[in-house]
Amino acid sequence: MPGSTDSSTKTMGVLTVGGLVAVTGYTVALGSNGWLWFGWVLLVLITLGMVATRGS
């Protein structure tokens, strides 16, 4: 289903941006947490992988 791939990629993009907002808010309010940033970087890499494989 071609439509579902685009939908899931957009959903991952929204989650990635939302995760950035959440991790940044946490960092500002309570201080930096390396594990949160590590998890966000993994989320970015997964999202980029989905975008890269979307065309194939």
PDB file with SEQRES, HELIX, SHEET and CRYST1 records, atoms N, CA, C and O in Angstrom:
SEQRES   1 A   56  MET PRO GLY SER THR ASP SER SER THR LYS THR MET GLY          
SEQRES   2 A   56  VAL LEU THR VAL GLY GLY LEU VAL ALA VAL THR GLY TYR          
SEQRES   3 A   56  THR VAL ALA LEU GLY SER ASN GLY TRP LEU TRP PHE GLY          
SEQRES   4 A   56  TRP VAL LEU LEU VAL LEU ILE THR LEU GLY MET VAL ALA          
SEQRES   5 A   56  THR ARG GLY SER                                              
HELIX    1 AA1 PRO A    2  LEU A   30  1                                  29    
HELIX    2 AA2 GLY A   34  ARG A   54  1                                  21    
CRYST1    1.000    1.000    1.000  90.00  90.00  90.00 P 1           1          
ATOM      1  N   MET A   1       0.834  -1.186   0.000  1.00  0.00           N  
ATOM      2  CA  MET A   1       0.000   0.000   0.000  1.00  0.00           C  
ATOM      3  C   MET A   1       0.876   1.245   0.000  1.00  0.00           C  
ATOM      4  O   MET A   1       1.485   1.553   1.024  1.00  0.00           O  
ATOM      5  N   PRO A   2       0.961   1.963  -1.098  1.00  0.00           N  
ATOM      6  CA  PRO A   2       1.825   3.133  -1.160  1.00  0.00           C  
ATOM      7  C   PRO A   2       1.389   4.240  -0.212  1.00  0.00           C  
ATOM      8  O   PRO A   2       2.244   4.938   0.333  1.00  0.00           O  
ATOM      9  N   GLY A   3       0.109   4.424   0.002  1.00  0.00           N  
ATOM     10  CA  GLY A   3      -0.367   5.496   0.865  1.00  0.00           C  
ATOM     11  C   GLY A   3       0.027   5.311   2.312  1.00  0.00           C  
ATOM     12  O   GLY A   3       0.284   6.288   3.016  1.00  0.00           O  
ATOM     13  N   SER A   4       0.078   4.060   2.772  1.00  0.00           N  
ATOM     14  CA  SER A   4       0.395   3.813   4.177  1.00  0.00           C  
ATOM     15  C   SER A   4       1.850   4.142   4.475  1.00  0.00           C  
ATOM     16  O   SER A   4       2.163   4.575   5.584  1.00  0.00           O  
ATOM     17  N   THR A   5       2.747   3.946   3.510  1.00  0.00           N  
ATOM     18  CA  THR A   5       4.151   4.275   3.727  1.00  0.00           C  
ATOM     19  C   THR A   5       4.312   5.767   3.928  1.00  0.00           C  
ATOM     20  O   THR A   5       5.022   6.190   4.841  1.00  0.00           O  
ATOM     21  N   ASP A   6       3.670   6.577   3.096  1.00  0.00           N  
ATOM     22  CA  ASP A   6       3.752   8.018   3.256  1.00  0.00           C  
ATOM     23  C   ASP A   6       3.155   8.436   4.591  1.00  0.00           C  
ATOM     24  O   ASP A   6       3.690   9.314   5.266  1.00  0.00           O  
ATOM     25  N   SER A   7       2.059   7.816   4.968  1.00  0.00           N  
ATOM     26  CA  SER A   7       1.401   8.146   6.225  1.00  0.00           C  
ATOM     27  C   SER A   7       2.293   7.801   7.409  1.00  0.00           C  
ATOM     28  O   SER A   7       2.411   8.596   8.342  1.00  0.00           O  
ATOM     29  N   SER A   8       2.915   6.643   7.387  1.00  0.00           N  
ATOM     30  CA  SER A   8       3.766   6.255   8.511  1.00  0.00           C  
ATOM     31  C   SER A   8       5.022   7.113   8.577  1.00  0.00           C  
ATOM     32  O   SER A   8       5.514   7.405   9.667  1.00  0.00           O  
ATOM     33  N   THR A   9       5.544   7.518   7.429  1.00  0.00           N  
ATOM     34  CA  THR A   9       6.712   8.391   7.415  1.00  0.00           C  
ATOM     35  C   THR A   9       6.364   9.761   7.980  1.00  0.00           C  
ATOM     36  O   THR A   9       7.148  10.341   8.732  1.00  0.00           O  
ATOM     37  N   LYS A  10       5.198  10.277   7.623  1.00  0.00           N  
ATOM     38  CA  LYS A  10       4.761  11.562   8.172  1.00  0.00           C  
ATOM     39  C   LYS A  10       4.541  11.449   9.673  1.00  0.00           C  
ATOM     40  O   LYS A  10       4.879  12.365  10.423  1.00  0.00           O  
ATOM     41  N   THR A  11       3.982  10.342  10.110  1.00  0.00           N  
ATOM     42  CA  THR A  11       3.763  10.122  11.540  1.00  0.00           C  
ATOM     43  C   THR A  11       5.086  10.091  12.285  1.00  0.00           C  
ATOM     44  O   THR A  11       5.203  10.682  13.359  1.00  0.00           O  
ATOM     45  N   MET A  12       6.077   9.417  11.738  1.00  0.00           N  
ATOM     46  CA  MET A  12       7.403   9.381  12.366  1.00  0.00           C  
ATOM     47  C   MET A  12       8.015  10.775  12.415  1.00  0.00           C  
ATOM     48  O   MET A  12       8.659  11.136  13.400  1.00  0.00           O  
ATOM     49  N   GLY A  13       7.817  11.559  11.360  1.00  0.00           N  
ATOM     50  CA  GLY A  13       8.320  12.929  11.358  1.00  0.00           C  
ATOM     51  C   GLY A  13       7.692  13.762  12.459  1.00  0.00           C  
ATOM     52  O   GLY A  13       8.376  14.520  13.146  1.00  0.00           O  
ATOM     53  N   VAL A  14       6.387  13.614  12.621  1.00  0.00           N  
ATOM     54  CA  VAL A  14       5.679  14.354  13.672  1.00  0.00           C  
ATOM     55  C   VAL A  14       6.163  13.899  15.046  1.00  0.00           C  
ATOM     56  O   VAL A  14       6.378  14.727  15.931  1.00  0.00           O  
ATOM     57  N   LEU A  15       6.337  12.588  15.232  1.00  0.00           N  
ATOM     58  CA  LEU A  15       6.838  12.083  16.517  1.00  0.00           C  
ATOM     59  C   LEU A  15       8.253  12.577  16.796  1.00  0.00           C  
ATOM     60  O   LEU A  15       8.595  12.875  17.941  1.00  0.00           O  
ATOM     61  N   THR A  16       9.070  12.663  15.758  1.00  0.00           N  
ATOM     62  CA  THR A  16      10.442  13.134  15.924  1.00  0.00           C  
ATOM     63  C   THR A  16      10.465  14.593  16.373  1.00  0.00           C  
ATOM     64  O   THR A  16      11.189  14.953  17.301  1.00  0.00           O  
ATOM     65  N   VAL A  17       9.670  15.426  15.711  1.00  0.00           N  
ATOM     66  CA  VAL A  17       9.609  16.837  16.098  1.00  0.00           C  
ATOM     67  C   VAL A  17       9.011  16.983  17.493  1.00  0.00           C  
ATOM     68  O   VAL A  17       9.501  17.769  18.304  1.00  0.00           O  
ATOM     69  N   GLY A  18       7.951  16.225  17.770  1.00  0.00           N  
ATOM     70  CA  GLY A  18       7.364  16.251  19.108  1.00  0.00           C  
ATOM     71  C   GLY A  18       8.346  15.788  20.170  1.00  0.00           C  
ATOM     72  O   GLY A  18       8.387  16.334  21.272  1.00  0.00           O  
ATOM     73  N   GLY A  19       9.133  14.782  19.833  1.00  0.00           N  
ATOM     74  CA  GLY A  19      10.158  14.308  20.763  1.00  0.00           C  
ATOM     75  C   GLY A  19      11.207  15.366  21.036  1.00  0.00           C  
ATOM     76  O   GLY A  19      11.669  15.516  22.167  1.00  0.00           O  
ATOM     77  N   LEU A  20      11.587  16.105  19.992  1.00  0.00           N  
ATOM     78  CA  LEU A  20      12.549  17.188  20.175  1.00  0.00           C  
ATOM     79  C   LEU A  20      11.994  18.248  21.122  1.00  0.00           C  
ATOM     80  O   LEU A  20      12.703  18.729  22.006  1.00  0.00           O  
ATOM     81  N   VAL A  21      10.747  18.604  20.939  1.00  0.00           N  
ATOM     82  CA  VAL A  21      10.117  19.594  21.812  1.00  0.00           C  
ATOM     83  C   VAL A  21      10.081  19.076  23.252  1.00  0.00           C  
ATOM     84  O   VAL A  21      10.390  19.813  24.188  1.00  0.00           O  
ATOM     85  N   ALA A  22       9.706  17.819  23.424  1.00  0.00           N  
ATOM     86  CA  ALA A  22       9.609  17.246  24.768  1.00  0.00           C  
ATOM     87  C   ALA A  22      10.976  17.166  25.454  1.00  0.00           C  
ATOM     88  O   ALA A  22      11.110  17.529  26.623  1.00  0.00           O  
ATOM     89  N   VAL A  23      11.983  16.694  24.727  1.00  0.00           N  
ATOM     90  CA  VAL A  23      13.318  16.555  25.314  1.00  0.00           C  
ATOM     91  C   VAL A  23      13.906  17.929  25.623  1.00  0.00           C  
ATOM     92  O   VAL A  23      14.554  18.113  26.654  1.00  0.00           O  
ATOM     93  N   THR A  24      13.682  18.888  24.736  1.00  0.00           N  
ATOM     94  CA  THR A  24      14.176  20.247  24.994  1.00  0.00           C  
ATOM     95  C   THR A  24      13.485  20.846  26.217  1.00  0.00           C  
ATOM     96  O   THR A  24      14.136  21.467  27.058  1.00  0.00           O  
ATOM     97  N   GLY A  25      12.172  20.661  26.317  1.00  0.00           N  
ATOM     98  CA  GLY A  25      11.448  21.156  27.483  1.00  0.00           C  
ATOM     99  C   GLY A  25      11.937  20.515  28.770  1.00  0.00           C  
ATOM    100  O   GLY A  25      12.094  21.192  29.787  1.00  0.00           O  
ATOM    101  N   TYR A  26      12.175  19.223  28.728  1.00  0.00           N  
ATOM    102  CA  TYR A  26      12.697  18.519  29.905  1.00  0.00           C  
ATOM    103  C   TYR A  26      14.059  19.070  30.291  1.00  0.00           C  
ATOM    104  O   TYR A  26      14.336  19.298  31.468  1.00  0.00           O  
ATOM    105  N   THR A  27      14.916  19.285  29.280  1.00  0.00           N  
ATOM    106  CA  THR A  27      16.259  19.792  29.533  1.00  0.00           C  
ATOM    107  C   THR A  27      16.216  21.183  30.157  1.00  0.00           C  
ATOM    108  O   THR A  27      16.977  21.476  31.079  1.00  0.00           O  
ATOM    109  N   VAL A  28      15.334  22.033  29.659  1.00  0.00           N  
ATOM    110  CA  VAL A  28      15.223  23.388  30.204  1.00  0.00           C  
ATOM    111  C   VAL A  28      14.693  23.351  31.637  1.00  0.00           C  
ATOM    112  O   VAL A  28      15.183  24.072  32.505  1.00  0.00           O  
ATOM    113  N   ALA A  29      13.693  22.510  31.877  1.00  0.00           N  
ATOM    114  CA  ALA A  29      13.050  22.497  33.191  1.00  0.00           C  
ATOM    115  C   ALA A  29      13.864  21.752  34.245  1.00  0.00           C  
ATOM    116  O   ALA A  29      13.975  22.212  35.381  1.00  0.00           O  
ATOM    117  N   LEU A  30      14.429  20.615  33.880  1.00  0.00           N  
ATOM    118  CA  LEU A  30      15.032  19.743  34.888  1.00  0.00           C  
ATOM    119  C   LEU A  30      16.511  19.457  34.683  1.00  0.00           C  
ATOM    120  O   LEU A  30      17.135  18.803  35.519  1.00  0.00           O  
ATOM    121  N   GLY A  31      17.070  19.929  33.602  1.00  0.00           N  
ATOM    122  CA  GLY A  31      18.476  19.657  33.320  1.00  0.00           C  
ATOM    123  C   GLY A  31      18.628  18.567  32.284  1.00  0.00           C  
ATOM    124  O   GLY A  31      17.701  17.808  32.005  1.00  0.00           O  
ATOM    125  N   SER A  32      19.808  18.510  31.729  1.00  0.00           N  
ATOM    126  CA  SER A  32      20.072  17.586  30.622  1.00  0.00           C  
ATOM    127  C   SER A  32      20.063  16.133  31.079  1.00  0.00           C  
ATOM    128  O   SER A  32      20.506  15.804  32.179  1.00  0.00           O  
ATOM    129  N   ASN A  33      19.553  15.284  30.217  1.00  0.00           N  
ATOM    130  CA  ASN A  33      19.563  13.845  30.447  1.00  0.00           C  
ATOM    131  C   ASN A  33      20.085  13.196  29.167  1.00  0.00           C  
ATOM    132  O   ASN A  33      19.414  13.210  28.135  1.00  0.00           O  
ATOM    133  N   GLY A  34      21.270  12.638  29.244  1.00  0.00           N  
ATOM    134  CA  GLY A  34      21.918  12.061  28.067  1.00  0.00           C  
ATOM    135  C   GLY A  34      21.117  10.950  27.419  1.00  0.00           C  
ATOM    136  O   GLY A  34      21.127  10.806  26.197  1.00  0.00           O  
ATOM    137  N   TRP A  35      20.419  10.161  28.232  1.00  0.00           N  
ATOM    138  CA  TRP A  35      19.636   9.055  27.659  1.00  0.00           C  
ATOM    139  C   TRP A  35      18.466   9.563  26.818  1.00  0.00           C  
ATOM    140  O   TRP A  35      18.120   8.958  25.804  1.00  0.00           O  
ATOM    141  N   LEU A  36      17.859  10.669  27.237  1.00  0.00           N  
ATOM    142  CA  LEU A  36      16.767  11.236  26.438  1.00  0.00           C  
ATOM    143  C   LEU A  36      17.281  11.712  25.091  1.00  0.00           C  
ATOM    144  O   LEU A  36      16.661  11.463  24.056  1.00  0.00           O  
ATOM    145  N   TRP A  37      18.423  12.402  25.109  1.00  0.00           N  
ATOM    146  CA  TRP A  37      18.990  12.877  23.844  1.00  0.00           C  
ATOM    147  C   TRP A  37      19.434  11.713  22.965  1.00  0.00           C  
ATOM    148  O   TRP A  37      19.267  11.754  21.746  1.00  0.00           O  
ATOM    149  N   PHE A  38      20.000  10.675  23.581  1.00  0.00           N  
ATOM    150  CA  PHE A  38      20.383   9.485  22.827  1.00  0.00           C  
ATOM    151  C   PHE A  38      19.165   8.846  22.162  1.00  0.00           C  
ATOM    152  O   PHE A  38      19.218   8.465  20.993  1.00  0.00           O  
ATOM    153  N   GLY A  39      18.071   8.733  22.910  1.00  0.00           N  
ATOM    154  CA  GLY A  39      16.838   8.179  22.346  1.00  0.00           C  
ATOM    155  C   GLY A  39      16.297   9.031  21.217  1.00  0.00           C  
ATOM    156  O   GLY A  39      15.792   8.510  20.223  1.00  0.00           O  
ATOM    157  N   TRP A  40      16.404  10.352  21.370  1.00  0.00           N  
ATOM    158  CA  TRP A  40      15.911  11.235  20.307  1.00  0.00           C  
ATOM    159  C   TRP A  40      16.764  11.091  19.051  1.00  0.00           C  
ATOM    160  O   TRP A  40      16.227  11.091  17.944  1.00  0.00           O  
ATOM    161  N   VAL A  41      18.075  10.970  19.201  1.00  0.00           N  
ATOM    162  CA  VAL A  41      18.959  10.774  18.045  1.00  0.00           C  
ATOM    163  C   VAL A  41      18.617   9.460  17.346  1.00  0.00           C  
ATOM    164  O   VAL A  41      18.606   9.402  16.117  1.00  0.00           O  
ATOM    165  N   LEU A  42      18.338   8.411  18.112  1.00  0.00           N  
ATOM    166  CA  LEU A  42      17.922   7.145  17.494  1.00  0.00           C  
ATOM    167  C   LEU A  42      16.613   7.318  16.716  1.00  0.00           C  
ATOM    168  O   LEU A  42      16.456   6.771  15.625  1.00  0.00           O  
ATOM    169  N   LEU A  43      15.692   8.071  17.279  1.00  0.00           N  
ATOM    170  CA  LEU A  43      14.428   8.335  16.603  1.00  0.00           C  
ATOM    171  C   LEU A  43      14.658   9.079  15.293  1.00  0.00           C  
ATOM    172  O   LEU A  43      14.012   8.778  14.289  1.00  0.00           O  
ATOM    173  N   VAL A  44      15.569  10.044  15.292  1.00  0.00           N  
ATOM    174  CA  VAL A  44      15.913  10.778  14.071  1.00  0.00           C  
ATOM    175  C   VAL A  44      16.501   9.822  13.028  1.00  0.00           C  
ATOM    176  O   VAL A  44      16.142   9.889  11.852  1.00  0.00           O  
ATOM    177  N   LEU A  45      17.394   8.942  13.453  1.00  0.00           N  
ATOM    178  CA  LEU A  45      18.009   8.007  12.514  1.00  0.00           C  
ATOM    179  C   LEU A  45      16.981   7.050  11.924  1.00  0.00           C  
ATOM    180  O   LEU A  45      17.034   6.739  10.734  1.00  0.00           O  
ATOM    181  N   ILE A  46      16.057   6.586  12.736  1.00  0.00           N  
ATOM    182  CA  ILE A  46      15.005   5.705  12.232  1.00  0.00           C  
ATOM    183  C   ILE A  46      14.124   6.452  11.228  1.00  0.00           C  
ATOM    184  O   ILE A  46      13.761   5.911  10.183  1.00  0.00           O  
ATOM    185  N   THR A  47      13.788   7.698  11.559  1.00  0.00           N  
ATOM    186  CA  THR A  47      12.967   8.505  10.654  1.00  0.00           C  
ATOM    187  C   THR A  47      13.693   8.739   9.336  1.00  0.00           C  
ATOM    188  O   THR A  47      13.091   8.619   8.269  1.00  0.00           O  
ATOM    189  N   LEU A  48      14.981   9.073   9.398  1.00  0.00           N  
ATOM    190  CA  LEU A  48      15.754   9.272   8.172  1.00  0.00           C  
ATOM    191  C   LEU A  48      15.826   7.983   7.347  1.00  0.00           C  
ATOM    192  O   LEU A  48      15.765   8.022   6.118  1.00  0.00           O  
ATOM    193  N   GLY A  49      15.953   6.856   8.024  1.00  0.00           N  
ATOM    194  CA  GLY A  49      15.950   5.575   7.318  1.00  0.00           C  
ATOM    195  C   GLY A  49      14.632   5.328   6.613  1.00  0.00           C  
ATOM    196  O   GLY A  49      14.611   4.818   5.493  1.00  0.00           O  
ATOM    197  N   MET A  50      13.531   5.686   7.257  1.00  0.00           N  
ATOM    198  CA  MET A  50      12.214   5.525   6.622  1.00  0.00           C  
ATOM    199  C   MET A  50      12.078   6.440   5.414  1.00  0.00           C  
ATOM    200  O   MET A  50      11.529   6.042   4.387  1.00  0.00           O  
ATOM    201  N   VAL A  51      12.579   7.669   5.537  1.00  0.00           N  
ATOM    202  CA  VAL A  51      12.512   8.605   4.414  1.00  0.00           C  
ATOM    203  C   VAL A  51      13.366   8.095   3.255  1.00  0.00           C  
ATOM    204  O   VAL A  51      12.962   8.189   2.096  1.00  0.00           O  
ATOM    205  N   ALA A  52      14.538   7.560   3.565  1.00  0.00           N  
ATOM    206  CA  ALA A  52      15.451   7.064   2.531  1.00  0.00           C  
ATOM    207  C   ALA A  52      14.877   5.858   1.802  1.00  0.00           C  
ATOM    208  O   ALA A  52      15.081   5.708   0.597  1.00  0.00           O  
ATOM    209  N   THR A  53      14.155   4.989   2.527  1.00  0.00           N  
ATOM    210  CA  THR A  53      13.623   3.779   1.904  1.00  0.00           C  
ATOM    211  C   THR A  53      12.237   4.010   1.300  1.00  0.00           C  
ATOM    212  O   THR A  53      11.694   3.124   0.640  1.00  0.00           O  
ATOM    213  N   ARG A  54      11.670   5.184   1.520  1.00  0.00           N  
ATOM    214  CA  ARG A  54      10.325   5.467   0.995  1.00  0.00           C  
ATOM    215  C   ARG A  54      10.295   5.409  -0.523  1.00  0.00           C  
ATOM    216  O   ARG A  54       9.314   4.951  -1.108  1.00  0.00           O  
ATOM    217  N   GLY A  55      11.373   5.874  -1.170  1.00  0.00           N  
ATOM    218  CA  GLY A  55      11.374   5.915  -2.630  1.00  0.00           C  
ATOM    219  C   GLY A  55      11.544   4.552  -3.279  1.00  0.00           C  
ATOM    220  O   GLY A  55      11.237   4.399  -4.461  1.00  0.00           O  
ATOM    221  N   SER A  56      12.030   3.549  -2.535  1.00  0.00           N  
ATOM    222  CA  SER A  56      12.261   2.251  -3.166  1.00  0.00           C  
ATOM    223  C   SER A  56      11.115   1.288  -2.980  1.00  0.00           C  
ATOM    224  O   SER A  56      11.176   0.156  -3.461  1.00  0.00           O  
TER     225      SER A  56                                                      
END                                                                             
